[in-house]
């Protein structure tokens, strides 16, 4: 019992000494009390009389109280570090964390009074957490923003106008490849261009070789919503049943597919099907809106109905692509990397993941050419400042650095995304070339005259997504025909703007 009490008191006293030492400034000298505690500890360990032990324990407890009081006093008297600020910075892409941590480290080295804490969450969880943070008042100081999301944040007064800072610091907005005015509304600015992306085809090199397909063939594919053109023929050629028959064979068993030629999904309503059907629809000349800040959507256009119906039929009629049952719990990237599909369409932000982390060689090809040419969405991000931040000046310094050539070049060297500044893009291309990756499809599409378009950028984004997503799902699952449901959906969407 004696030794148990001693061990307990020793831990307690040592803990108090550590706390006191951590909290006490040099002006508070507790060495004499600490010496007395050490002496009493020795006596307690040697004692055998219960009464004597109780007396020693009482004395130690009294000294401990004195040490605690001294520590509390020191903590109260110790001034906070002059001007020290910690900024919370959120992003959704785990692949970009190392690049931005490098930027954060360099920024703090230049600004020792500001530290950056980076938090990463997956796409859906990220936006949910941001929404919760805005409501609860716990949102990050700075966060990665998306062109499709920011109009709604702006409408709700959640973003800080950085135009006064941009003007005061003479920020040169001409250095950006992406139009910086996309982040300006009514004379106020809510971000600076961060990066850009386009969409292309990723393909499994081994599957193409096994099918006798020259990868160069993919760059010349055509598509239309009536029969899918040579793109659908290629998808069929790369689809195999259990007996080794491809989708072009009269013996093909669509109920026993072991390899799909293509994988995607119903489409993300929040971005207008960015990685999925958006580029296909755009290649018919279709536009979902009339441009930034539009108050009209065009889901009632027959061209989008035809495109979405073809998209769904690729699975429901032909089984050249997996359906929702297969996609449950995963996505197109998961199916592709599992070696279950030969091709998928994805954004340039997936280059490092799909080409670097797959267990088979992966190539990249241009999107197919549609009736009105080859079209890819081009999207851009920025870093926004929450209007509720307690450190707007420091947050601006961080945002300014994030949009600077120095940080852009750092990000470019990691080769994860294409920064919004040409020298940094060159560094990204060099990184990919050094890794043996030909990713020219993305830059060719970006440079093509009239080859890119913007995704929807309107108010009511979350309400529109809530209306559209279940309809896309029903079309993809074959429960409804696109032409039957899209006109009514469009009326509901446009009613939001009335």
Steps between C-alpha positions, in 0.01 A plus 500: 500500500785735593669464163170540312437829683857608433476427127172690478634801687821493300310511170276775633789710623709447189202601287455813706869580467485460123190717474653759728823499303312538170281780628742691723702787361854556618382747766326224703757288689353171627835325550482515881155342508611236251799416724270459799274269300798288400611471863151405618473241224818334629364498854167359387669214315701410813212540746323198648278662762150577372468819704833630373406410144172692532685806626749486211218460249326805644817707472557388141140585415543847651817561300330373187223756552765770522660380176162496326426852621838620379438344160157662469641837599775473245254399230287804576800732495663357188407716202372338181750478218495836330288490182497121461214384272397151393294482180282204412521403131274235346517311170340182364769331290732281707747486211556875527573507873880450467526784246305743712678394817821598323343837419386539860847424634659754266234758589554459875874528452439840342226590751606347835198643678255300283467122499276303265309188605378302199191280518403268214166326452354313203282685248154443652614513862690820426197697384283356778757604761531848350122547510491386861793728586332803346186439706686421822757776462787252483587522131870521403663837446591405143364220282525372145202627302339373180343703221179297522476555877605856559190681365291347777760586766504853366122524503501403869766756587762244602800628304733790576551757227874503429496774236620768746799280584569426132502871422703599806766236429499562122445132420560435131196303381634478144726207595211253514398265219145479634287815480537667841176690443305177553552563870371859480139609547368854522848641546595266785755219467477169685801307379803483274551219245665196654502227233308364202392161371360331192354153438651214298484123458713280725555151364649169612794439267501124562135466405552697179798285408306180568223626270747594228419869532761761415467773767531760223158387375337648810599854399298475180173368640169664417174503693135584452197436722321282246736204469806611698722519190842339496530572872225250576658254257826528696316455830335186358834372370649530848204336676538124559268224617608190689560314174737764364252650255510876467200726462522499121466122476159347421579248775551768765313418823409831660377320811842354571745787466842469661657818359320821416625725224414816687401610851348822624174548692183710503693825531556756772209743497693762693750548218270423209653157433851643475698175473213299356255607227562876493764494225290266287195725526709808425634338183145517360504879543299480823560739791343441838480873578558825314820574691610623843218632720236369261146470637388239247591132460441292189430147617198512268724508191457179292879473462557442871214250508656306212843510663380380839290226341799372303707520817251281688448259211871422490424293809128430490480393133852380414670439838821647365528697828420407862176608667420637842513156662868469410576863582342478846766574762757605240526719188639500149856544628463203734359277225769608256785446745356161593564395140131451423468762223724606212422872486357785704474876467656705778652836583866593480513504880492118480820467296728421794253258653395305190839499327710466813296281732336247268641147486510510119629754247256783429487735203306816423311580178295784361124508544302388194392757242127566499266652240624850591861408571701384799402677821637489853389693802772721642463571865691710747540526874599777735556543872223685682508677834210438737337828591492390865877457536654674802818560299406657165836671445699183566254295294557737209876461530455123474259526204736742325785254547287209377436695179862609462753370247704354787224272628374425148848382400520282810165342416605456139812310603282243676317436172161437662302778330553770240550834681343811351836650398694392191848459658344275763317300229836449332637361826204262527555380143869448574411296809271277298755464222762398754259234625449373145139620470351638180217721621488727195129425441408737781710789375400445135135526598565808711679675213250411226311800363138470609576165658415584860200630689412596855296289736178647646574794725172620647322563825290226666768241433414265786126522432557421132724205584233364737243514218723360227689216670206262556380557144845418359504188714158385376603555138824310551317214672251471214201591716402793278571633154699824490264674256204430728641652820744775406249768388320492835835500683604810306183683603573426865856627466409823325226567752775545760606821328154658486 
